Amino acid sequence: MIEKIGENCSGCGICIMSCPMDVIRMGELEGKKRAIIRYPLDCMSCFNCEFDCPFPGPIYVNPLRSP
């Protein structure tokens, strides 16, 4: 399940386009446009968002889905 999108998110939106479950949306946090987690329980841990992110480390997906 997706657990975090760090503050080093650039706001490019690639993770939003790569998510098949529409878990991530574009939003604003502290005046900066960035990806935010809207529906974490819908995450199927496919890792598309984490793999497709062009920057190292802003997105973390836990490989273990919570029960």
MOJONOR-V907483 format. One record per backbone hydrogen bond with DSSP energy under -0.5 kcal/mol. CO is the residue of the C=O (numbers start at 1). NH is the residue of the N-H. If there is no record, write none. Layout:
co | nh
CO | NH
CO | NH
//
This chain:
co | nh
1 | 62
4 | 60
6 | 9
13 | 17
14 | 18
15 | 19
18 | 20
19 | 22
23 | 38
23 | 39
25 | 36
27 | 34
29 | 32
32 | 29
34 | 27
36 | 25
36 | 38
39 | 42
40 | 43
47 | 51
48 | 52
49 | 53
58 | 6
60 | 3
60 | 4
60 | 62
63 | 65
//
